[in-house]
Amino acid sequence: MSRTKRIRAEISTFLTEVGEANTSAILDHINSRFRWGATMNQLGNVLARDSRFEKVGFNDGTDLGGFRTRVCVWSMVLA
């Protein structure tokens, strides 16, 4: 937990402000906020394993190359 403590706190703050965000938007925010940033795998593990964050759906779309993409949408768990 201590390795990702700052990332978890920043994700919590970000999701509290915006309500819902997809994984790509959260990654962009984290990487612009901190100098060291995070990888997509690290962020996915943090979001999936922390009980404060809840997966609420998916965004389906296409990439510039025509590839289909599916990105999870996350929000804070209402207590």
C-alpha positions in Angstrom: 0.0 0.0 0.0 2.8 2.4 0.8 4.2 2.4 -2.8 0.9 3.6 -4.3 -0.3 5.8 -1.4 0.0 9.1 -3.2 -1.6 7.7 -6.4 -4.5 6.3 -4.4 -5.0 9.7 -2.7 -4.9 11.6 -5.9 -7.3 9.2 -7.7 -9.7 9.7 -4.8 -9.5 13.4 -5.0 -9.9 13.4 -8.8 -12.9 11.1 -8.7 -14.5 13.1 -5.9 -14.2 16.3 -8.1 -15.4 14.9 -11.4 -17.7 12.1 -10.3 -16.9 9.5 -13.0 -13.9 9.1 -15.2 -12.5 6.4 -17.5 -9.2 4.7 -16.9 -7.4 6.8 -19.7 -8.6 10.1 -18.2 -7.4 9.0 -14.7 -4.0 8.0 -16.1 -3.6 11.3 -18.0 -4.4 13.2 -14.8 -2.0 11.1 -12.6 0.8 11.5 -15.2 0.3 15.2 -15.5 0.1 15.7 -11.7 3.2 13.7 -10.7 6.6 13.8 -12.2 7.1 10.0 -11.9 3.6 9.1 -13.1 2.2 5.6 -13.3 1.8 2.9 -15.9 -1.6 1.6 -17.1 -1.0 -1.8 -15.4 -0.2 -0.1 -12.1 -3.2 2.1 -12.3 -5.5 -0.8 -13.2 -4.3 -2.8 -10.2 -4.8 0.2 -7.9 -8.3 0.8 -9.1 -9.3 -2.8 -9.1 -7.9 -3.7 -5.6 -9.0 -0.6 -3.7 -12.5 -0.9 -2.2 -13.0 2.9 -2.4 -13.2 2.7 -6.3 -16.1 1.1 -8.1 -16.3 0.1 -11.8 -19.6 1.5 -13.1 -19.4 0.6 -16.8 -17.4 0.6 -20.0 -16.7 3.1 -22.8 -16.6 1.4 -26.2 -14.9 3.2 -29.1 -12.5 3.0 -32.0 -8.8 4.0 -32.1 -7.2 6.0 -35.0 -6.1 2.8 -36.6 -9.6 1.4 -36.5 -9.0 -0.9 -33.5 -11.8 -1.3 -31.0 -11.1 -0.1 -27.5 -13.0 -0.8 -24.3 -12.1 1.3 -21.3 -13.6 1.0 -17.8 -15.4 3.9 -16.2 -14.8 4.3 -12.4 -16.4 6.3 -9.6 -16.1 6.5 -5.8 -18.1 4.1 -3.7 -20.9 5.9 -1.9 -20.7 5.1 1.8 
